Amino acid sequence: MDRIGNERTGCSNIVLQVAAGQEIKQGTMVALNASGYAVPASKAAGLVIAGVAQERADNRLGVDGSEVVAIRRGAFVMANDKTIKETDLLKTAYISDATTLTLTAEGSSPAGTILEVDTDGVTVLIGIMGTDVTVNVSGAEAPTT
């Protein structure tokens, strides 16, 4: 079967191996370290954003990969470090910590695309490209395909 070029759906949920000595809390951003293990997202260069933890994973006493964490990729609301403004739609947000986004790229890693900025946080698209979305438009209908 030739699968090249075929769309694969249902890939929003992923289970990742957790790095040794790490605890990942539910509802926080998760990144992959240089070795490919899941760690809490933090302000550090070279991390690859994976998604948001759907459960808690405690590998503080284990070796690399002895625990796993379920993550989900999609659009999530995270805290704003106050650098992201309403005029920053569709720009890249960067990781400030496991629950906070920043517009400052220096010393950080990309988190995703800014979809909405509100008083209660920033909606960021983590890991899904080519998805039809309506951004920051109150009462508008999503595009039809």
Salt bridges, closest charged atoms under 4 A:
GLU23 OE2 - ARG56 NE 2.90
GLU23 OE1 - ARG60 NH1 3.60
ASP58 OD2 - ARG56 NH2 3.09
ASP58 OD2 - ARG60 NH2 2.65
ASP88 OD1 - LYS91 NZ 3.01
